[in-house]
Amino acid sequence: MPILGFAQLRGWDEFNSSLCIEVTRPTGVFTCTGVAVSPTLIVTAAHCLEGEILKVRIFTESSYNPKNKSLSVKKYTIHPNYKSKSSRYLSDLAKIFLDENIPPAIKIFPIYRGVTVTGALYRFGFGERDKKNSRTVITPKFKKMDLDNKIIELNDTFSFSGDSGGPIYLRQGNETFILAIHSTLSFGPEGRFSYNPLLGSYVTWIFEN
């Protein structure tokens, strides 16, 4: 099955750097997913944070509960090349700066900077399933690298609202990296697959203040 239960993935709690993001807009409250790349920096999808935003909160638990304590957000920035009207996935990245460190129990993995992908892929997201927004792991399959557009395409048919911005981890032997973040799905003639910005192509921008 492409969807794994937590108990089926050995050491799934290692992937607790995948975090739930709550976004309040004038039209309501929405959830997305992000990933910690440093103790005070979260990366997510730009389309999660475009438009009029009233409040952004970040939660570290494995299930979203708006009553739980959230991390204090200082500011957020959308990648300058992201243009939602002309493309839903090119440069679909945003970064959120925190006013406090994430809990020390959260394990932060390095960003993958290679140009070829071999190993196991795991995508985590807080998309709503069974009326709950819980950290869920998906095992997409490699489709192709598109280095010109700085994305990896994955065969992935299990994306739900709230999964946007979720990290795709790459496990190679005993090493684990953050490869990309989940942006959007294609429903074209080639089938249903996902576009995912490669974080290694955006490292300089990610760690700029």
Sequence and secondary structure as in RCSB ss.txt:
>XXXX:A:sequence
MPILGFAQLRGWDEFNSSLCIEVTRPTGVFTCTGVAVSPTLIVTAAHCLEGEILKVRIFTESSYNPKNKSLSVKK
YTIHPNYKSKSSRYLSDLAKIFLDENIPPAIKIFPIYRGVTVTGALYRFGFGERDKKNSRTVITPKFKKMDLDNK
IIELNDTFSFSGDSGGPIYLRQGNETFILAIHSTLSFGPEGRFSYNPLLGSYVTWIFEN
>XXXX:A:secstr
  EE GGGSTTGGGGTTEEEEEEEETTEEEEEEEEEEETTEEEE GGGT S  SEEEEE SSB  TTS  B EEE
EEE TT  TTT SSTT  EEEEESS   TTS    B   SS  SEEEEEE  EETTEEB EEE  EEEEEETTTT
EEEEE     TT TT EEEEEETTEEEEEEE  EEE STT SEEEEEBGGGGHHHHT  
